[in-house]
Amino acid sequence: RDGIYEDGTIDWDYSTGGYFDSLKDWEQRAKVLNRAVKTFGKNAQVDMMIEEMSELTKALLNERRGRANNIAEEIADVKIVLEQMEIIFQNGEEVNEIIRQKTKRLDRILQDMGE
Protein backbone atom coordinates (compact mmCIF):
# COMPACT_ATOMS: atom_id res chain seq x y z
CA ARG A 1 0.00 0.00 0.00
CA ASP A 2 1.08 3.55 -0.61
CA GLY A 3 2.45 5.18 2.51
CA ILE A 4 3.32 1.90 4.21
CA TYR A 5 6.71 0.32 3.77
CA GLU A 6 7.21 -3.41 3.31
CA ASP A 7 8.33 -3.73 6.94
CA GLY A 8 4.99 -2.25 8.07
CA THR A 9 6.29 1.18 9.11
CA ILE A 10 4.37 4.24 7.99
CA ASP A 11 5.67 7.02 5.76
CA TRP A 12 4.39 9.99 7.79
CA ASP A 13 4.88 12.31 4.83
CA TYR A 14 2.24 10.37 2.96
CA SER A 15 -1.39 11.28 3.53
CA THR A 16 -2.95 9.04 6.14
CA GLY A 17 -6.31 9.36 4.41
CA GLY A 18 -8.02 6.02 4.05
CA TYR A 19 -5.50 3.82 5.82
CA PHE A 20 -6.82 4.23 9.33
CA ASP A 21 -10.40 4.23 8.06
CA SER A 22 -9.83 0.60 7.12
CA LEU A 23 -8.74 -0.24 10.69
CA LYS A 24 -12.17 -0.78 12.18
CA ASP A 25 -10.82 -2.41 15.29
CA TRP A 26 -9.41 0.05 17.85
CA GLU A 27 -7.16 -2.70 19.16
CA GLN A 28 -5.57 -3.03 15.72
CA ARG A 29 -5.02 0.72 15.60
CA ALA A 30 -3.42 0.61 19.04
CA LYS A 31 -1.14 -2.20 17.87
CA VAL A 32 0.02 -0.10 14.91
CA LEU A 33 0.67 2.93 17.10
CA ASN A 34 2.51 0.85 19.69
CA ARG A 35 4.61 -0.66 16.92
CA ALA A 36 5.47 2.82 15.69
CA VAL A 37 6.60 3.87 19.17
CA LYS A 38 8.63 0.69 19.57
CA THR A 39 10.15 0.97 16.07
CA PHE A 40 11.01 4.67 16.06
CA GLY A 41 11.47 5.31 19.78
CA LYS A 42 10.53 8.11 22.14
CA ASN A 43 12.88 10.82 20.88
CA ALA A 44 11.97 10.34 17.22
CA GLN A 45 8.26 10.36 17.93
CA VAL A 46 8.49 13.43 20.18
CA ASP A 47 10.35 15.14 17.34
CA MET A 48 7.62 13.94 14.96
CA MET A 49 4.98 15.43 17.29
CA ILE A 50 6.72 18.80 17.18
CA GLU A 51 7.03 18.59 13.38
CA GLU A 52 3.40 17.61 12.85
CA MET A 53 2.14 20.39 15.13
CA SER A 54 4.27 22.83 13.15
CA GLU A 55 2.82 21.56 9.87
CA LEU A 56 -0.72 22.00 11.24
CA THR A 57 0.16 25.53 12.35
CA LYS A 58 1.39 26.32 8.85
CA ALA A 59 -1.75 24.85 7.25
CA LEU A 60 -3.96 26.93 9.56
CA LEU A 61 -2.03 30.09 8.73
CA ASN A 62 -2.33 29.29 5.01
CA GLU A 63 -6.11 28.95 5.40
CA ARG A 64 -6.30 32.25 7.26
CA ARG A 65 -4.37 33.91 4.42
CA GLY A 66 -6.63 32.40 1.76
CA ARG A 67 -3.98 30.02 0.46
CA ALA A 68 -4.25 26.37 -0.41
CA ASN A 69 -4.00 24.19 2.68
CA ASN A 70 -4.16 20.62 3.86
CA ILE A 71 -5.73 21.12 7.27
CA ALA A 72 -7.53 17.77 7.39
CA GLU A 73 -4.35 15.83 6.64
CA GLU A 74 -2.36 17.77 9.21
CA ILE A 75 -5.05 17.31 11.88
CA ALA A 76 -4.98 13.57 11.17
CA ASP A 77 -1.19 13.48 11.47
CA VAL A 78 -1.30 15.39 14.77
CA LYS A 79 -4.00 13.09 16.17
CA ILE A 80 -2.04 9.98 15.23
CA VAL A 81 1.16 11.19 16.86
CA LEU A 82 -0.78 12.58 19.86
CA GLU A 83 -2.04 9.07 20.52
CA GLN A 84 1.56 7.91 20.42
CA MET A 85 2.46 10.55 23.02
CA GLU A 86 -0.10 9.00 25.36
CA ILE A 87 1.55 5.62 24.77
CA ILE A 88 5.04 7.00 25.36
CA PHE A 89 4.16 8.96 28.48
CA GLN A 90 1.57 6.40 29.65
CA ASN A 91 -0.86 9.15 30.61
CA GLY A 92 -3.97 8.42 28.52
CA GLU A 93 -6.27 8.14 31.54
CA GLU A 94 -4.91 11.37 33.00
CA VAL A 95 -5.32 13.14 29.64
CA ASN A 96 -8.91 11.92 29.34
CA GLU A 97 -9.73 13.12 32.85
CA ILE A 98 -8.24 16.55 32.15
CA ILE A 99 -10.24 16.73 28.91
CA ARG A 100 -13.43 15.95 30.86
CA GLN A 101 -12.62 18.66 33.42
CA LYS A 102 -11.76 21.27 30.81
CA THR A 103 -14.87 20.44 28.75
CA LYS A 104 -17.05 20.87 31.85
CA ARG A 105 -15.35 24.20 32.56
CA LEU A 106 -15.94 25.33 28.97
CA ASP A 107 -19.59 24.30 29.24
CA ARG A 108 -19.97 26.41 32.41
CA ILE A 109 -18.35 29.40 30.69
CA LEU A 110 -20.68 29.04 27.72
CA GLN A 111 -23.70 28.72 29.99
CA ASP A 112 -22.66 31.84 31.90
CA MET A 113 -22.45 33.66 28.56
CA GLY A 114 -25.98 32.50 27.72
CA GLU A 115 -24.85 30.24 24.90
N, C-alpha and C positions, 0 to 999 in steps of 0.2 A: 504494500500500500504506500501511496505517496505520504511523505512525512514520517514514516516509521522505517527505521533501518532494519536490516536482516536480523540483527541481534535483539530486536524488540525495543531499542531505545527510540525516543521521539526527537525529531528535528523540530526544536521549538521555534525556529524561524518560519516553519511551514504553518499555514493556517490550521487550527485545530478543528475547524468546522467539519462536522459530520463524523469524525472519529469517535468522540465521546458520546455522541447521540446513539451510536450503535452499542455502547456498553450499557445495557439496560439494568444490569445487576450492580448495585452500589459496591458490593464486595469486590467485584472484578475491577471496578474503578480504583478502589482503595489498593488493590494489589498492584496495579500499574503505577500508582503514585508512590507507593512504598518501594517498588523496584527502582523508580527514578531516584529516590532519595538514596537508596543503597548503592546504586550504580554511580551516581555523580557526586554524592557526598554533601555534607552540610555547607561547606564554604562555597562550592559551586552553585548550589541551589539558592543560598542567600544572595549571592551575586546575581543570579538569574531573577530573583524577586525584585531586586533593585532595578535591574535592566527593564523588566517588564512593566514596573510601575512608571518608569521614565517614558517608555514607549506609549503607555496609556496617557500620560500627561501631554505628550506631544500630539497625540491624536485629538485630545480634547481641545487643545489650543488651536489646532488646525480647523476643527469644527467651528470654534468661536470666530475664527478669522475668515470663515466662508470657503475654506480650502477642502480638497478631497481628504477624507479620513477613513480610518479603519477601526472605529471605536469598538464595534462588536468583537472583532478579533482580539483587540488588546484587552478588553474586559475579560474575555475567555482565558487568555494567557495569564492574566493576573489572578483570576480565580483558581486556575489549576495550580499555580505555584503557591498561592496562599494556602491551599489545602496541604501542600507539602510542608509549609512552615509549621502548621499544626502538628504534622507528623514529627518533624525534626525537634520541635520544642515541647512536644507532648503536652500541649495545653488546649486541646480542642474543647474539652468540657468547660474550662475556664473562659475561653473565648465565647462559647455559646451563652454562658451565664452573663457575661458582660454585655453581649448583644441584647439579651432579654432586658437587662436593667436599663440600658441606654434607649431601647425602643419604648419602654414604659415611660421613661423621662421625656422623650420626644412627644409621646402621646399626651402627657400632662401639659406640656408646653403648648401643643396645638389646641387642646381643649381650653386652656386659659386664654388663648387668642380668639376663641370662638370658632375655630375651624373644625 
